[in-house]
Amino acid sequence: MKSMLEFIVKSIVDHPEDVKIHLTEGLKTTLFEIEINKSDIGKIIGKEGVTLEAINTLLSVASVKSGKKSVLEIID
């Protein structure tokens, strides 16, 4: 899932070299923290949060197989 998320985020932003994804796994939850260039935050969130919601939906669907909930956070 981390590679899928990294591919999606790098495809959206203007500075893909600045993208860093940190993964923290718990018993029932997987936390994905995305570090991106400050100028790209708006691109990841999207208009009214639509892009971020779509990325969250993809993570949720992909995490069903592992039986864990996925949480996505943007770190600036």
C-alpha positions in Angstrom: 0.0 0.0 0.0 2.9 2.3 0.7 4.2 2.1 -2.8 0.7 2.7 -4.2 0.3 5.8 -2.0 3.7 7.0 -3.0 2.9 6.6 -6.7 -0.4 8.5 -6.4 1.0 11.4 -4.4 4.1 11.8 -6.6 1.9 11.9 -9.7 -0.2 14.8 -8.3 2.5 17.1 -6.8 4.8 19.5 -8.5 7.8 18.5 -6.4 7.8 14.7 -6.3 11.4 14.6 -5.0 10.2 16.1 -1.7 7.6 13.4 -1.1 8.3 11.2 2.0 5.9 8.7 3.4 6.2 7.3 6.9 4.3 4.2 7.9 3.3 3.3 11.4 1.4 0.0 12.0 -0.6 -0.8 15.0 -2.8 -3.7 15.9 -6.0 -2.4 14.1 -4.7 0.7 12.4 -2.1 1.7 9.8 -1.0 5.3 9.9 0.4 6.9 6.7 2.1 10.3 7.2 2.9 12.2 4.1 5.6 14.9 4.1 5.4 17.1 1.0 6.6 20.5 -0.1 4.4 23.3 1.4 3.5 24.6 -2.0 1.9 21.2 -2.9 -0.4 20.8 0.1 -3.3 22.4 -1.9 -2.9 19.9 -4.7 -3.1 16.9 -2.3 -6.2 18.3 -0.5 -7.9 19.4 -3.7 -10.9 21.5 -4.1 -13.2 21.1 -1.1 -11.0 18.1 0.0 -12.1 15.9 -3.0 -8.6 14.7 -3.9 -7.7 13.8 -0.3 -11.0 12.0 0.2 -10.4 10.0 -3.0 -6.9 9.0 -1.8 -8.4 8.0 1.6 -11.0 5.8 -0.2 -8.3 4.0 -2.2 -6.4 3.3 1.0 -9.5 2.1 2.8 -10.3 -0.3 -0.1 -6.7 -1.6 -0.2 -6.6 -2.1 3.6 -9.7 -4.3 3.7 -7.6 -7.3 2.8 -5.4 -6.9 5.8 -8.3 -6.2 8.1 -6.9 -2.9 9.4 -8.2 0.7 9.2 -6.0 3.2 7.3 -5.4 6.7 8.5 -3.8 9.4 6.3 -2.1 12.5 7.6 -0.3 15.3 5.8 2.7 16.7 7.7 3.9 20.2 6.7 
